[in-house]
Amino acid sequence: MAELHSGFDEEVGIVKEQTLGVTPPNPQFQVLPVSSCTLKTDRETLESNRLGVNSRFGTRLGGYNVNGDLVGELVFGAFDDLLAAAIGATWEVGTPAAGTDQAKGGRGRQGFTVVRKRGDKGYQYFRGCEVNSIALTIGQNAAVSCTYNMLGLEELKDNTAIAGQNLLPMTEAYPFTGFDVAVTQGGQVVAIATAATINVNRNLTTSFNLGSYVAGSKAPGKLLVDGTLTVDFVDMAYQQAYLNETRSDLELQLTDYQTGDIKYIKLPNLLYTQKQDDTTSDGPVPIVLNFYGEYDATEQTSIILERTPA
């Protein structure tokens, strides 16, 4: 009897493509510390509407729609290529100072070939994958998690290993948790912050050409940054910031508790767009603030990532 495939047998890795949709020769796939992978190929069902037939007839399948999520706990260095790609950037070494690398949101494009090694059952390869959006979640007593929504061009039909490939082992570093996060706004530490989310969406759209099941291209839209900040209700400062449309900045500093490695997420121009402070019990009342991360003329971007190894 054949053995069933289990999640603990699966590995998910990525390799950068120099040309979108073309896997480099002898690919060196970096295995990622993911907790979930839903990357797959969807195809529309094209049904015939001809008259005179009282059952389905002549059904065809549409183009390849490669899509899905990679979900993982945020670990220093492990997802850096995906994070930079998600904001249309590349890592600039030694910027803004020696020992720190920086990625500023822009219009860059980076494709990946993603491999799913299904234990001893074989491989699935997805080419031309780009990060369409990311959703970062930070909370109390929990690991920091991030969902990377991917859009690709095609899945290879061959399930055997690519010649010369190698799967590089995943990092053994521990994930960031809510205990490792410091929130700063306007240069002041926000000691009353209890949770935060940050979403980045590139709004990619896929286009198909006649005569091909494989998508011809993907066009990016605007780079949209938004999220939420949850704080304890201790005074009226955030009500005033919301009512007065007071703009500020927001910085999240995540520090690896073992190594001291630091990752920064910076939004240089933040505007609160909604506020909720409902009282629903006799317990503490939180304030949940929705925000937009808008373009900042000085930084010339809406989001900045930095990494500083210890």
C-alpha positions as CSV (number, residue, x, y, z in Angstrom):
1,M,0.0,0.0,0.0
2,A,1.4,3.4,-1.0
3,E,2.3,5.8,1.8
4,L,0.3,9.0,2.1
5,H,2.0,12.4,1.6
6,S,2.2,14.4,4.8
7,G,3.0,18.0,5.4
8,F,6.1,17.2,7.4
9,D,7.6,15.7,4.3
10,E,7.1,18.9,2.2
11,E,9.7,21.5,1.4
12,V,9.0,24.8,-0.3
13,G,11.9,26.8,-1.9
14,I,12.5,29.7,-4.2
15,V,15.1,30.8,-6.7
16,K,15.4,34.2,-8.4
17,E,14.7,34.4,-12.2
18,Q,16.9,36.7,-14.3
19,T,14.2,36.6,-17.0
20,L,10.6,36.3,-15.8
21,G,9.3,32.8,-16.3
22,V,12.7,31.3,-17.0
23,T,14.2,29.1,-14.3
24,P,18.0,29.6,-14.1
25,P,20.2,26.6,-15.0
26,N,21.3,24.4,-12.0
27,P,18.9,26.3,-9.8
28,Q,19.8,26.7,-6.1
29,F,16.5,26.7,-4.3
30,Q,16.4,28.4,-0.9
31,V,14.1,26.4,1.3
32,L,11.7,28.7,3.3
33,P,10.4,28.2,6.8
34,V,6.8,28.1,5.7
35,S,3.9,26.8,7.8
36,S,1.4,26.6,4.9
37,C,1.6,26.6,1.1
38,T,-1.5,26.8,-1.3
39,L,0.4,27.6,-4.5
40,K,-1.5,25.8,-7.3
41,T,-2.8,26.1,-10.9
42,D,-6.4,27.0,-11.4
43,R,-8.2,26.7,-14.8
44,E,-11.6,28.0,-15.8
45,T,-14.1,25.5,-17.1
46,L,-15.3,26.5,-20.6
47,E,-18.7,24.9,-21.2
48,S,-20.4,24.8,-24.6
49,N,-23.8,26.4,-24.8
50,R,-24.9,24.8,-28.1
51,L,-28.6,23.9,-28.5
52,G,-29.9,20.4,-29.2
53,V,-27.8,18.7,-26.6
54,N,-29.3,17.7,-23.2
55,S,-26.0,17.1,-21.4
56,R,-22.6,18.6,-21.1
57,F,-20.6,18.4,-24.3
58,G,-17.3,19.8,-25.6
59,T,-16.1,21.2,-22.3
60,R,-12.6,22.7,-22.4
61,L,-10.3,24.2,-19.8
62,G,-9.0,27.7,-19.8
63,G,-5.6,29.2,-19.3
64,Y,-3.2,28.5,-16.5
65,N,-3.8,30.7,-13.5
66,V,-1.0,30.1,-11.0
67,N,-1.8,31.5,-7.7
68,G,-1.7,30.9,-3.9
69,D,-0.2,31.8,-0.6
70,L,3.1,31.1,1.2
71,V,2.5,31.6,4.9
72,G,5.4,31.7,7.4
73,E,6.6,33.1,10.7
74,L,8.8,36.1,10.1
75,V,12.5,35.1,10.6
76,F,15.4,37.4,10.2
77,G,16.8,37.0,6.7
78,A,14.6,34.0,5.7
79,F,12.1,35.9,3.5
80,D,14.1,39.0,2.5
81,D,13.9,38.3,-1.2
82,L,10.1,38.0,-1.1
83,L,9.8,41.1,1.1
84,A,11.9,43.3,-1.2
85,A,10.0,41.9,-4.3
86,A,6.7,42.7,-2.6
87,I,7.5,46.4,-2.4
88,G,9.1,46.6,-5.8
89,A,12.6,47.0,-4.4
90,T,16.1,45.4,-4.1
91,W,18.3,45.4,-1.1
92,E,20.9,48.2,-1.1
93,V,24.0,47.1,0.9
94,G,25.4,49.6,3.4
95,T,22.5,51.9,3.1
96,P,21.7,54.3,4.8
97,A,24.8,53.4,6.9
98,A,27.5,50.8,7.0
99,G,26.2,47.6,8.5
100,T,22.6,48.1,7.4
101,D,20.9,47.2,4.2
102,Q,17.8,49.0,2.9
103,A,14.9,48.3,0.5
104,K,12.7,51.2,-0.5
105,G,9.3,50.7,-2.1
106,G,9.4,51.3,-5.8
107,R,8.5,49.9,-9.2
108,G,10.9,47.0,-9.6
109,R,9.9,43.5,-10.7
110,Q,11.4,40.2,-9.5
111,G,10.2,36.8,-10.6
112,F,10.8,33.5,-8.9
113,T,10.6,29.8,-9.6
114,V,8.9,28.2,-6.7
115,V,9.4,24.5,-6.0
116,R,7.2,22.3,-3.8
117,K,9.1,19.1,-3.0
118,R,6.4,16.6,-2.1
119,G,8.5,14.2,-0.1
120,D,9.3,11.1,-2.2
121,K,6.3,11.7,-4.5
122,G,8.0,14.2,-6.8
123,Y,8.3,17.9,-7.4
124,Q,6.0,20.8,-8.5
125,Y,7.6,23.8,-10.2
126,F,5.9,27.1,-10.7
127,R,7.6,29.6,-12.9
128,G,7.3,33.4,-13.3
129,C,6.0,33.8,-9.7
130,E,5.8,37.4,-8.4
131,V,4.7,38.6,-5.0
132,N,1.3,40.2,-5.5
133,S,0.7,41.2,-1.8
134,I,1.9,40.6,1.7
135,A,0.0,40.7,5.0
136,L,2.0,41.0,8.2
137,T,0.4,40.3,11.6
138,I,1.9,41.2,14.9
139,G,0.1,40.4,18.2
140,Q,0.6,39.6,21.8
141,N,1.9,36.2,22.9
142,A,2.3,35.1,19.2
143,A,4.9,34.7,16.5
144,V,5.0,37.4,13.9
145,S,3.4,35.9,10.7
146,C,3.4,37.0,7.1
147,T,1.3,35.8,4.2
148,Y,2.9,36.2,0.7
149,N,0.3,36.0,-2.1
150,M,1.9,34.8,-5.3
151,L,0.9,35.1,-9.0
152,G,2.8,33.0,-11.5
153,L,2.8,32.2,-15.2
154,E,2.9,28.4,-15.4
155,E,3.4,25.1,-13.6
156,L,5.8,22.6,-15.2
157,K,4.2,19.3,-16.2
158,D,7.3,17.4,-15.5
159,N,7.4,16.3,-11.8
160,T,11.0,15.1,-11.8
161,A,13.9,17.0,-10.4
162,I,15.5,19.7,-12.6
163,A,19.0,18.8,-13.6
164,G,21.6,20.3,-11.4
165,Q,19.2,21.6,-8.8
166,N,19.9,21.9,-5.1
167,L,17.6,22.6,-2.2
168,L,19.5,24.7,0.3
169,P,18.5,24.1,4.0
170,M,16.2,26.5,5.7
171,T,17.4,28.8,8.4
172,E,17.5,27.6,12.0
173,A,16.9,31.0,13.4
174,Y,13.8,31.5,15.7
175,P,10.8,33.6,14.5
176,F,10.1,37.1,15.8
177,T,7.3,37.3,18.3
178,G,5.3,40.2,19.8
179,F,7.8,40.3,22.6
180,D,10.5,41.3,20.2
181,V,8.7,44.3,18.6
182,A,9.1,48.0,19.5
183,V,6.7,50.5,17.9
184,T,7.8,54.1,17.4
185,Q,5.7,57.0,16.1
186,G,7.0,60.5,15.6
187,G,10.2,59.5,17.4
188,Q,8.4,58.4,20.5
189,V,8.0,54.8,21.7
190,V,4.4,53.7,21.6
191,A,4.4,51.7,24.9
192,I,0.6,51.1,24.7
193,A,0.6,49.3,21.4
194,T,-0.9,45.8,21.6
195,A,-1.2,44.7,17.9
196,A,-0.4,45.8,14.4
197,T,-1.0,44.7,10.8
198,I,0.7,45.9,7.6
199,N,-0.6,45.0,4.2
200,V,1.2,45.8,0.9
201,N,-0.6,45.2,-2.4
202,R,1.0,45.5,-5.8
203,N,-2.3,44.8,-7.6
204,L,-0.9,42.6,-10.4
205,T,-3.2,41.7,-13.2
206,T,-2.6,38.8,-15.6
207,S,-3.0,39.0,-19.3
208,F,-3.3,36.1,-21.8
209,N,-2.4,36.1,-25.5
210,L,-4.3,34.3,-28.1
211,G,-2.9,30.8,-28.9
212,S,-1.4,30.2,-25.5
213,Y,-2.5,28.7,-22.2
214,V,0.4,30.5,-20.4
215,A,-0.1,34.0,-19.3
216,G,1.7,36.5,-21.5
217,S,2.5,39.1,-18.8
218,K,1.5,40.6,-15.5
219,A,0.9,44.3,-15.2
220,P,1.5,46.0,-11.8
221,G,-0.9,48.6,-10.4
222,K,-0.3,51.1,-7.7
223,L,1.7,50.0,-4.6
224,L,-0.8,50.3,-1.8
225,V,0.2,50.2,1.8
226,D,-2.3,50.0,4.7
227,G,-2.9,48.4,8.0
228,T,-4.1,48.7,11.6
229,L,-2.6,49.8,14.9
230,T,-4.3,48.7,18.1
231,V,-3.5,50.6,21.3
232,D,-4.7,50.7,24.9
233,F,-7.2,53.6,25.6
234,V,-5.3,55.7,28.1
235,D,-6.0,59.3,26.8
236,M,-7.6,61.2,23.9
237,A,-4.4,61.6,21.8
238,Y,-5.4,59.1,19.1
239,Q,-8.9,60.5,18.9
240,Q,-7.4,63.9,18.2
241,A,-4.9,62.5,15.7
242,Y,-7.8,60.9,13.8
243,L,-10.2,63.9,13.9
244,N,-7.5,66.4,13.0
245,E,-6.0,64.3,10.2
246,T,-2.6,64.5,11.8
247,R,0.0,62.8,9.7
248,S,2.9,61.0,11.3
249,D,5.4,58.2,10.7
250,L,5.4,54.7,12.0
251,E,8.4,52.4,12.7
252,L,8.4,48.8,13.8
253,Q,11.7,47.4,15.1
254,L,11.9,43.6,15.4
255,T,14.9,42.3,17.3
256,D,16.0,38.6,17.3
257,Y,16.2,37.7,20.9
258,Q,19.0,35.2,20.3
259,T,21.3,37.1,18.0
260,G,20.3,40.7,18.2
261,D,19.7,40.9,14.5
262,I,17.3,43.7,13.8
263,K,14.7,44.3,11.0
264,Y,12.9,47.6,10.6
265,I,9.6,48.4,8.8
266,K,9.1,52.1,8.3
267,L,6.1,54.0,7.0
268,P,7.3,57.6,6.6
269,N,3.9,59.2,5.9
270,L,1.0,57.6,7.8
271,L,-2.6,58.8,8.0
272,Y,-5.3,57.3,10.2
273,T,-8.4,56.7,8.1
274,Q,-10.7,54.9,10.6
275,K,-11.0,54.6,14.3
276,Q,-12.9,52.1,16.4
277,D,-13.1,52.3,20.2
278,D,-16.3,50.4,21.0
279,T,-17.1,49.5,24.6
280,T,-18.5,46.0,24.6
281,S,-17.7,44.8,28.2
282,D,-16.5,46.0,31.5
283,G,-12.9,45.2,30.6
284,P,-10.2,47.3,29.0
285,V,-11.3,49.3,25.9
286,P,-8.9,49.1,22.9
287,I,-8.6,51.6,20.1
288,V,-8.2,50.1,16.7
289,L,-6.9,52.6,14.1
290,N,-6.9,51.8,10.4
291,F,-4.2,53.7,8.4
292,Y,-2.9,54.3,5.0
293,G,0.9,54.4,4.3
294,E,1.1,57.2,1.7
295,Y,3.9,58.5,-0.5
296,D,6.4,60.6,1.3
297,A,8.1,63.3,-0.8
298,T,11.3,63.3,1.3
299,E,11.9,59.5,1.2
300,Q,10.2,59.2,-2.2
301,T,8.4,56.1,-1.2
302,S,5.6,54.9,1.1
303,I,7.5,52.0,2.8
304,I,11.0,51.2,3.8
305,L,12.6,48.0,5.0
306,E,15.9,47.7,6.7
307,R,18.0,44.9,8.1
308,T,20.9,45.2,10.5
309,P,22.8,42.0,11.5
310,A,24.3,42.0,14.9
